[in-house]
Amino acid sequence: MAEPERPDSMQILLGFLLCGGLHLAAFAIAAAWGMVSPGSELHPMLFATVGVSQLVYVLPVWVWLRRRGKRGVARGLVLGAVLTLLVTIGCWGLVMNSFH
């Protein structure tokens, strides 16, 4: 039985950059929605909850990549999402700590 190939670092970097690109696209769509919708604003909570809300767009892309056999890119995508979540948690900690 052949062992699965190990993803190279370039594939992982590509997945990491893909995650950043997805974040930028999500923010652009949210900003456009806020400008077009009457009485709607781009709510600051969108930025504050990106660590959790990214599941809406990262998870389907991850599933798609895995089904296509792009394990390295999928791994980089997950690493980017985890880093985003950790940074969001850290920022929330700083913000909440500043109120005490």
Contacts in CASP RR format, 6 or more apart in sequence:
PFRMAT RR
TARGET T0000
AUTHOR 0000-0000-0000
METHOD contacts of the structure
MODEL  1
MAEPERPDSMQILLGFLLCGGLHLAAFAIAAAWGMVSPGSELHPMLFATV
GVSQLVYVLPVWVWLRRRGKRGVARGLVLGAVLTLLVTIGCWGLVMNSFH
4 71 0 8 1.000
5 71 0 8 1.000
7 71 0 8 1.000
7 72 0 8 1.000
7 73 0 8 1.000
7 75 0 8 1.000
8 72 0 8 1.000
11 70 0 8 1.000
11 71 0 8 1.000
11 72 0 8 1.000
11 73 0 8 1.000
11 75 0 8 1.000
11 76 0 8 1.000
12 72 0 8 1.000
12 73 0 8 1.000
12 75 0 8 1.000
12 76 0 8 1.000
12 79 0 8 1.000
13 76 0 8 1.000
14 73 0 8 1.000
14 76 0 8 1.000
15 72 0 8 1.000
15 73 0 8 1.000
15 74 0 8 1.000
15 75 0 8 1.000
15 76 0 8 1.000
15 77 0 8 1.000
15 79 0 8 1.000
15 80 0 8 1.000
16 76 0 8 1.000
16 77 0 8 1.000
16 79 0 8 1.000
16 80 0 8 1.000
18 61 0 8 1.000
18 73 0 8 1.000
18 76 0 8 1.000
18 77 0 8 1.000
19 58 0 8 1.000
19 76 0 8 1.000
19 77 0 8 1.000
19 79 0 8 1.000
19 80 0 8 1.000
19 81 0 8 1.000
19 84 0 8 1.000
20 80 0 8 1.000
22 54 0 8 1.000
22 57 0 8 1.000
22 58 0 8 1.000
22 61 0 8 1.000
23 50 0 8 1.000
23 54 0 8 1.000
23 84 0 8 1.000
25 57 0 8 1.000
26 50 0 8 1.000
26 53 0 8 1.000
26 54 0 8 1.000
26 57 0 8 1.000
27 46 0 8 1.000
27 47 0 8 1.000
30 42 0 8 1.000
30 46 0 8 1.000
31 42 0 8 1.000
33 40 0 8 1.000
33 42 0 8 1.000
34 40 0 8 1.000
34 41 0 8 1.000
34 42 0 8 1.000
35 42 0 8 1.000
46 53 0 8 1.000
48 88 0 8 1.000
48 91 0 8 1.000
48 92 0 8 1.000
49 88 0 8 1.000
50 84 0 8 1.000
50 88 0 8 1.000
51 81 0 8 1.000
51 84 0 8 1.000
51 85 0 8 1.000
51 88 0 8 1.000
51 89 0 8 1.000
52 85 0 8 1.000
52 88 0 8 1.000
54 81 0 8 1.000
54 84 0 8 1.000
54 85 0 8 1.000
55 81 0 8 1.000
58 77 0 8 1.000
58 78 0 8 1.000
58 81 0 8 1.000
61 77 0 8 1.000
62 74 0 8 1.000
62 77 0 8 1.000
62 78 0 8 1.000
65 71 0 8 1.000
65 73 0 8 1.000
65 74 0 8 1.000
65 77 0 8 1.000
66 74 0 8 1.000
END
